[in-house]
Amino acid sequence: MNEAKFTSLNEFKEILLSLPIASSNLKDRALERNNQLTKPPGALGRLEELSVWFASWNGNEAPIISSPQVVVFAGNHGVTSQGVSAFPQEVTAQMVLNFEHGGAAINQMCKTFGAKLDVVALDLDNPTNDFTCEPAMSETDCIDALRRGWNAVDEVLIYSLLVKWALGILHLQPLLQMHCMVELRQTGLVEVLV
């Protein structure tokens, strides 16, 4: 098990700061390799940029993704009490069950690409606070959520690919706010927002 080794936000920050960073030399070599492939430059859009970044972090100009993992994190957000969603929070638990029973598009994508799928429901009966009125989470709750996320990632993932996916009613609103407010060093995790 990949047990989190932090108990505070400062310890979490120190771990992130100690992670390896991308190699500019490998990035240049991966970009050179990409430009030699038989295709119009930029024909694959953002996928080309991601593949060059992944190569520079992975340590191989032509990396192979051998053991991908998709982790879907499900949570309920207190801001839904403002009436800003077309669906009630109870739908999140129904979505989790659908994922767990193989009925979602992500299940088929994982099956197609040989990715392991894990679904982590984060205390669905206790939504976060409404962030328009107060902090969404206490520091303790935030650390608990970070630890659960950390523990969900397979240890063997070190040089492969992790796709994290948020699920829940209004799940993108807090996520987008966090991405706008927090700048982290490259951690080797590819974030895909769907």
C-alpha positions in Angstrom: 0.0 0.0 0.0 1.2 3.5 -0.8 0.7 5.0 2.7 0.9 8.8 2.9 3.8 10.0 5.0 2.5 13.4 5.9 0.2 14.7 8.7 0.2 18.5 7.9 0.0 20.8 4.9 3.6 21.8 5.5 4.8 18.2 5.4 2.7 17.6 2.2 4.3 20.7 0.6 7.8 19.5 1.5 7.1 16.1 -0.1 5.9 17.8 -3.3 9.0 20.1 -3.4 11.3 17.0 -3.1 9.8 15.2 -6.1 11.8 14.8 -9.2 11.4 17.5 -11.8 11.3 17.2 -15.6 14.6 17.0 -17.5 15.0 19.8 -20.0 17.5 17.7 -21.9 14.9 14.9 -22.3 12.2 17.4 -23.2 14.4 18.7 -26.0 15.1 15.1 -27.3 11.4 14.1 -27.0 10.4 17.3 -28.9 13.0 16.5 -31.6 11.7 12.9 -31.8 8.1 14.1 -32.1 9.0 16.5 -34.9 10.5 13.6 -36.9 7.3 11.5 -36.8 5.3 11.2 -40.0 2.5 13.6 -39.4 1.9 17.3 -39.8 3.4 19.4 -37.0 0.8 19.8 -34.2 -1.7 17.4 -35.8 -2.3 15.6 -32.5 -2.9 18.9 -30.6 -2.4 18.8 -26.9 -1.5 15.1 -27.0 1.8 16.1 -28.5 2.5 18.6 -25.7 1.6 16.0 -23.1 3.7 13.3 -24.6 6.8 15.6 -24.6 6.2 16.6 -21.0 5.6 13.0 -20.0 8.8 11.9 -21.7 10.8 14.7 -19.9 9.5 13.5 -16.5 9.5 9.8 -17.2 13.2 9.7 -18.2 12.7 8.2 -21.7 12.3 10.2 -24.9 9.9 7.5 -26.2 8.1 6.5 -23.0 5.9 3.4 -22.7 2.9 3.5 -20.4 2.9 0.1 -18.9 0.6 0.3 -15.9 -1.9 3.2 -16.2 -4.2 3.9 -13.3 -7.4 6.0 -13.3 -8.6 7.2 -10.0 -12.1 8.7 -9.8 -12.6 10.8 -6.7 -16.2 11.5 -5.8 -17.4 14.1 -3.4 -20.3 16.4 -2.6 -19.9 20.1 -2.3 -21.8 22.4 0.1 -22.2 25.1 -2.5 -25.0 23.0 -4.0 -27.2 24.4 -1.2 -27.2 27.6 -3.2 -29.4 25.9 -5.8 -26.8 26.1 -8.5 -27.1 22.5 -9.7 -29.8 20.8 -11.7 -29.3 17.6 -9.7 -29.3 16.8 -6.0 -26.2 15.5 -4.2 -27.7 12.1 -3.9 -26.9 11.6 -7.6 -23.2 11.4 -6.8 -23.7 8.1 -4.9 -25.7 6.8 -7.8 -22.8 7.8 -10.2 -20.3 6.0 -7.9 -22.4 2.8 -8.0 -22.5 3.0 -11.8 -18.7 3.4 -12.0 -18.2 0.5 -9.6 -20.5 -1.8 -11.7 -18.9 -0.9 -15.0 -21.7 1.2 -16.5 -19.8 4.4 -17.3 -17.8 5.6 -20.3 -14.7 5.7 -18.1 -15.1 1.9 -17.5 -15.0 1.2 -21.2 -12.0 3.6 -21.7 -10.1 1.8 -19.0 -10.9 -1.6 -20.4 -9.9 -0.5 -23.9 -6.5 0.9 -22.7 -5.8 -1.7 -20.0 -5.9 0.9 -17.2 -6.8 0.0 -13.7 -9.8 1.9 -12.4 -10.3 2.9 -8.7 -13.3 4.8 -7.4 -12.8 6.7 -4.1 -16.0 8.1 -2.6 -15.0 10.9 -0.2 -17.6 10.9 2.6 -20.6 11.5 0.4 -23.0 11.8 3.3 -21.0 14.8 4.6 -20.5 17.4 1.9 -17.9 20.1 2.3 -19.0 23.5 3.6 -20.5 26.1 1.1 -17.3 27.9 0.0 -19.3 31.0 -0.8 -20.0 31.4 2.9 -17.0 29.8 4.7 -14.0 27.7 3.9 -15.0 24.5 2.2 -12.8 22.3 4.5 -10.9 22.6 7.7 -7.2 22.0 7.5 -7.8 18.6 9.1 -10.4 17.6 6.5 -8.1 18.8 3.7 -5.2 16.7 5.0 -7.5 13.7 5.3 -8.7 14.1 1.7 -5.1 14.5 0.5 -4.0 11.4 2.4 -6.9 9.4 0.9 -5.9 10.6 -2.6 -2.2 9.7 -1.9 -3.1 6.3 -0.6 -5.3 5.6 -3.7 -2.3 5.8 -6.1 -0.6 2.4 -6.7 3.1 2.3 -5.6 4.1 0.7 -8.9 2.9 3.8 -10.7 6.2 5.6 -10.3 7.1 5.7 -14.0 3.7 5.1 -15.6 0.6 7.3 -15.9 -2.0 8.4 -13.4 -5.2 10.1 -14.6 -7.3 11.6 -11.8 -10.9 12.4 -12.4 -13.3 14.3 -10.2 -16.9 13.2 -9.9 -19.9 14.7 -8.2 -22.5 17.3 -8.5 -20.6 20.6 -9.2 -17.3 18.8 -8.9 -15.5 21.1 -11.3 -16.3 24.4 -9.5 -14.0 23.9 -6.5 -11.5 22.1 -8.6 -11.2 25.0 -11.1 -10.9 27.4 -8.2 -8.0 25.3 -6.7 -6.2 25.2 -10.0 -6.5 28.9 -10.4 -5.2 29.6 -6.9 -2.5 27.0 -6.3 0.7 26.5 -8.3 2.5 23.3 -7.7 5.7 22.0 -9.2 5.4 19.2 -11.7 4.7 16.0 -9.8 4.5 13.5 -12.5 0.8 13.3 -12.4 -1.2 14.1 -15.5 -4.4 15.8 -14.6 -7.3 15.4 -17.0 -10.4 17.5 -16.3 -13.4 16.1 -18.0 
